[in-house]
Amino acid sequence: MSPETRYAKSGDVNIAYQVVGEGPLDLVLVPGWVSHVERVWEDPTFAAFLRRLASFSRLILLDRRGTGLSDRVSRLPTLEERMDDVRAVMDAAGSERAALFGISEGGPMCMLFAATRRLGSPLRRPRRALTQGPARRVAALRRRAVRHQP
């Protein structure tokens, strides 16, 4: 059985998310190319992984815009829109500060999100986590973030 699915508004798009666990650390899991916050619980191996993360954190899962239970979109979202989606989910979940855990394509986006402080306040600067992020893409995003630093 999967946790309750909620929706955060990001611009005119509804982003599906779930909150699992009650740990002292908020951990936002940003998926790669495809996700579905309810179907992921049907895979015993991945569900066990999520339960383990939720055992020490308040795990926040989300479906990227255009995938899973989030609203469909007519074009590929920009990195800025994807970062705004994560911020909208954090706001809706009441997350003041979180570690970002990006899987695959979610990894570089988390790095850019953290580097550009897309949280609206420097006090909300995220902790960072990255897994399975393509190194070449991460390096390109790091260079882009450095160019945008004030």
Backbone as a ProteinNet text record, in pm:
[ID]
protein_1_A
[PRIMARY]
MSPETRYAKSGDVNIAYQVVGEGPLDLVLVPGWVSHVERVWEDPTFAAFLRRLASFSRLILLDRRGTGLSDRVSRLPTLEERMDDVRAVMDAAGSERAALFGISEGGPMCMLFAATRRLGSPLRRPRRALTQGPARRVAALRRRAVRHQP
[TERTIARY]
84.1	0	88.5	58.4	140.4	83.4	168.7	124.4	27.5	-32.3	-126	-53.8	-112.9	-59	-125.6	-41.8	-88.9	-40.2	-84.8	-46.8	-3.7	107.2	156.7	138	103.2	84.8	216.6	265	386	348	326.3	271.3	130.8	105.4	-27.3	-27.3	76.3	91.7	80.3	6.5	-2.5	105.4	186.3	295.7	257.5	253.7	219.3	338.1	306.4	412.2	356.5	446.3	412.8	516.2	473.5	563.7	556.2	672.8	680.4	786.1	756.7	854.1	844	910.9	905	1041.7	1147.7	1282.2	1312.5	1426.8	1463.4	1512.6	1542.8	1595.8	1492.5	1463.8	1381.5	1471.9	1428.8	1504.6	1412.5	1443.5	1362.4	1425.8	1351.7	1398.6	1349.5	1443.6	1411.6	1442.4	1338.7	1358.8	1424.7	1462.4	1518.4	1408.6	1425.9	1339.7	1192.8	1160.9	1022	998.3	879.7	845.7	694.9	654.1	512.5	509.9	472.3	483.7	401.2	298.4	219.5	269	303.5	350.1	485.2	566.5	700	691.4	581.5	563.8	532.1	500.7	470	595.4	709.2	836.8	896.3	901.3	946.8	1087.4	1177.5	1314.9	1319.6	1253.5	1255.9	1174.5	1064.8	984.4	1066.3	1146.7	1233.2	1336.6	1390.6	1485.4	1419.3	1296.9	1225.4	1193.3	1151.4	1123.3	1249.5	1363.5	1490.5	1522.4	1504.9	1527.5	1432.6	1306.3	1206	1228.6	1313.3	1339	1423.2	1499.7	1583.1	1552.1	1450.6	1420.2	1269.8	1234.6	1099.6	1118.9	1090.5	1115.6	1003.3	1042.7	946.5	972.9	876.6	885.4	802.9	843.1	761.8	768.2	664.1	662.6	694.7	789.3	823	705.5	697.6	589.1	593.9	475.9	465.3	477.2	508.5	522.3	435.6	412.4	337.1	202.5	174.9	46.2	47.5	161.9	167.6	101.7	61.9	-4.3	84.3	20.5	89.3	126.8	233.3	278.1	298.5	294.3	303.6	446.5	539.9	680.2	769.3	896.3	990.2	1008.8	1002.6	1020.9	1167.3	1187.5	1323.5	1376.2	1506	1564.2	1504.9	1481.9	1425.3	1285.2	1203.5	1069.3	1077.8	1170.2	1186.1	1232.6	1322.5	1366.2	1249.8	1168.4	1051	951.7	941.7	854.3	900.8	1030.6	1084.6	1057.7	1080.8	1053.8	906.5	816.6	672.2	634.9	694.1	667.2	720.6	840.7	895.4	804.6	757.6	666.7	539.1	479	353	371	488	516.3	562.7	580.1	625.3	771.2	851.9	994.2	1073.7	1134.7	1218.1	1353.7	1411.2	1543.5	1549.8	1609.7	1610.8	1741.1	1771.8	1876.2	1808.9	1875.8	1823.4	1893.2	1817	1868.8	1824.9	1913	1878.5	1923.8	1832.2	1863.8	1870.5	1976.8	1995.4	1987.2	1895.7	1880.4	1839.5	1785.3	1751.4	1874.7	1987.5	2110.7	2163.2	2186.8	2235.9	2140.4	2010.1	1913.2	1925.1	1945.6	1963.8	2088.8	2195.4	2319.1	2296.9	2229.3	2202.5	2108.4	2008.8	1913.5	1988.7	2077.3	2153.1	2249	2313	2412.5	2349.4	2227.5	2164.6	2064.4	2053.8	1967	1824.8	1762.4	1628.2	1520.3	1554.6	1459.4	1394	1431.8	1369.2	1437.4	1524	1591.5	1724.5	1832.3	1960.3	1955.7	1861.8	1849.9	1797	1735.8	1680.3	1773.9	1898.8	1993	1994	1977.9	1964.6	2097.2	2086.4	2198.1	2198.1	2308.1	2313.2	2338.5	2276.5	2303.3	2287.8	2368	2365.4	2394	2318.2	2347.9	2318.9	2398.6	2379	2363.7	2423.7	2418.7	2532.4	2505.1	2611.6	2715.3	2839.6	2946.8	2964	2957.1	2977	2869.1	2746.8	2634.6	2650.5	2693.3	2713.6	2819.4	2927.7	3033.7	2981.6	2900.2	2843.9	2750.6	2670.2	2579.6	2655.3	2764.8	2845.7	2902.4	2952.2	3004.6	2893.5	2774.2	2660.5	2623.9	2624.1	2589.2	2690.7	2818.9	2923.8	2904.3	2865.7	2842.8	2726.5	2630	2511	2522.8	2636.4	2655.2	2664.7	2601.9	2609.3	2747.9
-118.5	0	124.7	216.2	337.1	447.3	542.2	656.1	745.1	840.3	933.3	1020.2	1032.2	1118.8	1254.8	1358.3	1496.4	1568.9	1692.3	1770.2	1910.4	1955	2091.4	2165.3	2292.2	2373.9	2442.7	2420.3	2486.6	2557.1	2687.2	2759.3	2708.7	2657.6	2602.9	2449.8	2388	2242.5	2186.2	2076	2004	1897.1	1899.3	1804.4	1706.8	1577.8	1474.1	1449.5	1432.6	1402.1	1322.8	1258.8	1186.4	1219.8	1212.9	1231.8	1105.9	1047.4	921.8	936.7	891.6	895.5	1021.5	1017.2	1129.4	1165.6	1133.7	1161.3	1309.4	1343.9	1483.7	1555.2	1480.2	1535.6	1520.4	1628.5	1617.6	1574.7	1473.4	1419.4	1416.8	1499.3	1506.3	1416	1313.7	1220.6	1269.6	1313.6	1365.2	1254.5	1203.2	1089.4	1128	1024.9	1043.9	1061.6	999.4	1020.5	991.7	879.6	838.4	805.9	840.1	806.6	793.3	730.3	719.3	692.1	793.1	782.7	669	624.3	513.3	378.3	368.2	240.3	197.7	293.2	260.1	169.1	178.6	95.7	-50	-77.1	-213.6	-296.1	-230.9	-299.9	-327	-454.1	-484.6	-431.6	-438.3	-392.8	-241.9	-168.3	-22.3	24.7	-43.7	-8.3	-26	-132.1	-152.4	-40.3	2.4	113.9	241.3	268.9	388.3	380.7	264.2	248.6	271.6	227.2	249	397.8	469.1	614.3	682.9	639.1	699.4	662.6	563.6	524.2	628.3	709.3	811.2	953.4	966.8	1098.5	1114.7	1233.9	1259.2	1263.6	1152.5	1134.7	1199.5	1282.8	1350.3	1300.8	1227.2	1172.9	1260.5	1273	1348.7	1287.4	1312.4	1279.4	1406.9	1398.2	1515.3	1554.5	1680	1724.1	1641	1598.4	1517.9	1368.7	1325.5	1182.1	1142.6	1012.5	961.1	1027.2	1073.1	1134.7	1287.2	1344.8	1490	1522.2	1649	1690.9	1667.7	1634.1	1620.7	1759.6	1763.7	1889.6	1869	1977	1967.3	1978.3	2013.9	2027.3	1984.8	1964.1	1929.2	2049.4	2028.1	2140.6	2184.3	2311.4	2363.8	2321.9	2334.4	2307.8	2400.8	2525	2621.4	2578.6	2530.7	2483.1	2360.4	2271.9	2152.4	2190.2	2290.3	2335.9	2400.8	2478.3	2539.9	2434.1	2322	2212.5	2154.9	2135.3	2083.5	2183	2310.7	2413.4	2414.2	2402.7	2401.3	2281	2165.8	2046.7	2066.8	2121.8	2148.6	2244	2348.5	2443.8	2374.1	2295.4	2226.3	2125.7	2064	1965	2030.9	2162.9	2233.3	2209.1	2188.6	2160.9	2290.7	2321.2	2440.6	2422	2303.5	2273.1	2123.2	2082.9	1941.2	1902.1	1774.8	1716.6	1677.5	1701.6	1665.8	1539.9	1438.9	1309.2	1287.7	1317	1306.3	1175.1	1106.9	981.6	1008.5	959.9	972.6	1119.2	1153.2	1289.1	1386.8	1335.2	1420.9	1473.8	1403.2	1443.1	1578.8	1599.1	1729.5	1844	1818.8	1923.2	1961.2	1861	1890.6	1973.1	1943.7	2019.9	2166.5	2188.4	2325.6	2395.5	2324.1	2377.4	2427.2	2344.2	2381.4	2496.9	2493.4	2596.1	2732.4	2735.9	2863.4	2906.8	2829.9	2866	2898	2805.4	2827.1	2814.1	2835.4	2815.3	2944.2	3056.9	3182.8	3252.1	3183.7	3242.3	3171.8	3246.9	3181	3092.6	3117.8	3034	2895.5	2880.2	2751.7	2676.5	2715.3	2645.8	2496.9	2412.1	2269.1	2202	2092.5	2000.2	1927.9	1863.7	1801.6	1652.9	1580.1	1438.9	1409.1	1318.7	1287.4	1139.4	1076.9	939.2	916	836.7	795.9	913.2	1026.2	1140.8	1131.8	1152.9	1145.2	1255.2	1217.7	1310.6	1422.9	1392.3	1494.4	1602.7	1561.8	1655.4	1739.3	1675.7	1747.6	1856	1823.4	1922.2	2040	2013.8	2122.4	2209.7	2148.8	2225.7	2306.1	2251.1	2324.5	2450.7	2438	2556.5	2658.7	2612.3	2702.2	2773.2	2701.1	2760.2	2865.9	2840	2934.9	3064.9	3054.7	3175.7	3257.5	3193.3	3262.4	3307.9	3284.2	3327.5	3479.2	3542	3688.3	3737.1
0	0	0	-90.3	-100.5	-12.1	26.4	106.9	28.1	97.8	34.4	-68.6	-185.9	-290.4	-279.8	-280.7	-274.3	-398.4	-414.7	-532.2	-491.2	-551.4	-532.6	-664.1	-656.5	-775.9	-809.8	-931.8	-980.8	-1110.3	-1102.3	-1217	-1241.8	-1360.5	-1390.2	-1393.8	-1339.7	-1342.3	-1200.4	-1186	-1058.7	-1055	-949.4	-931.6	-821	-854.2	-756.1	-663.2	-534	-438	-321.1	-248.1	-126	-19.6	106.1	219.9	304.1	332.9	407.9	516.6	636.6	745.6	828.6	942.5	1036.3	1092.2	1018.6	1066.1	1075.1	1134.6	1156.1	1029.5	925.1	800.5	689.7	618.3	498.5	383.4	311.1	198.1	76.5	-23.3	-145.2	-249.9	-291.3	-393.6	-529.3	-612.1	-745.5	-845.5	-912.9	-1002.1	-1133	-1206.1	-1339.5	-1442.8	-1556.7	-1672.4	-1645.9	-1584	-1564.8	-1418.1	-1369.1	-1230.4	-1216.6	-1109	-1073.5	-923.1	-843.4	-697.5	-637.2	-703.5	-648.6	-698.7	-823.4	-879.2	-822.4	-782.3	-731	-608.2	-533.3	-414	-448.8	-574.6	-618.1	-644.1	-657.6	-677.2	-539.7	-494.8	-358.7	-326.8	-422.3	-397.7	-379.5	-469.2	-458	-337.9	-308.6	-190.9	-62.9	-56.9	60.3	71	-42.9	-46.2	6.3	-38.6	6.4	155.6	202.6	346.8	429.2	378.9	450.3	456.4	345.2	346.4	444.8	446.3	534.8	680.9	707.5	846.8	920.8	848.3	913.5	864.5	778.8	723.1	704.7	668	616.5	465.8	401.1	258.9	178	83.3	-4.6	-146.6	-201.1	-337.1	-429.6	-554.5	-648.2	-786.4	-863.4	-1005.6	-1081.1	-1169.5	-1250.4	-1337.8	-1373.1	-1461.7	-1590.2	-1633.2	-1754.4	-1731.5	-1609	-1581.6	-1463.2	-1450.1	-1336.8	-1320.4	-1199.2	-1167.5	-1180.1	-1215.5	-1238.5	-1371.4	-1385.9	-1509.5	-1630.9	-1740.1	-1868	-1919.2	-1997.8	-2056.8	-2206.9	-2282.5	-2428	-2480.6	-2393	-2433.8	-2317.7	-2347.9	-2241.5	-2149.6	-2018.6	-1926.8	-1921.9	-1894.4	-1877.5	-1740.5	-1721.9	-1590.4	-1485.3	-1522.5	-1428.1	-1383.9	-1478.7	-1443	-1351.7	-1381	-1297	-1156.2	-1147	-1014.8	-940.9	-1011.6	-949	-901.6	-973.8	-930.7	-797.4	-782.5	-656.2	-543.5	-570.1	-468.5	-430	-528.3	-500.4	-413.8	-441.6	-360.3	-218.9	-206.1	-72.5	4.7	-60.9	4.3	48.5	-40.1	-8	104.7	111.4	215.5	345.8	345.3	464.4	496.1	393.3	411.8	412.8	524.2	537	470.4	489.4	434.8	411.9	300.8	267	198.8	208	124	-6.4	-116.6	-248	-295.1	-330.1	-371.5	-515.5	-609.9	-751	-810.1	-876.1	-944	-1093.7	-1157.7	-1301.6	-1341.8	-1429.9	-1479	-1368.5	-1258.6	-1145.9	-1073.6	-1085.7	-1017.8	-1061.6	-1191.1	-1234.6	-1201.6	-1211.5	-1178	-1030.8	-944.4	-801.3	-777.2	-849.6	-834.8	-874	-986.4	-1030.1	-932.8	-885.7	-787.2	-664	-611.1	-491.7	-520.4	-635.6	-668.3	-692.1	-743.3	-774.5	-668.4	-561.7	-448.4	-493.5	-561	-613.7	-506.3	-383.4	-274.8	-228.8	-285.2	-247.6	-130.6	-59.8	55.7	77	104.3	130.7	254.6	344.9	464.7	430.6	314.2	273.7	180.1	175.5	87.5	120.5	19.6	47	78.8	150.8	160	26	-12.1	-143.6	-135.2	-224.7	-243.3	-391.3	-442	-583.4	-600.9	-686.6	-720.2	-866.8	-928.4	-1067.2	-1162.4	-1130.8	-1221.1	-1320.8	-1448.3	-1548.7	-1526.9	-1509.7	-1472.3	-1573.7	-1701.3	-1803.4	-1792.3	-1770.2	-1757.1	-1630	-1520.5	-1395	-1413.4	-1482	-1504.7	-1586.1	-1687.6	-1769.4	-1685.9	-1601.8	-1517.3	-1412.7	-1361.7	-1264.6	-1329.3	-1452.9	-1523.6	-1544.9	-1580.5	-1601	-1470.9	-1360.2	-1231.2	-1188.9	-1213.7	-1177.5	-1255.2	-1382	-1462.7	-1409.7	-1341.9	-1292.6	-1147.5	-1083.8	-945.2	-940.2	-840	-828.1	-789.8
[MASK]
++++++++++++++++++++++++++++++++++++++++++++++++++++++++++++++++++++++++++++++++++++++++++++++++++++++++++++++++++++++++++++++++++++++++++++++++++++++

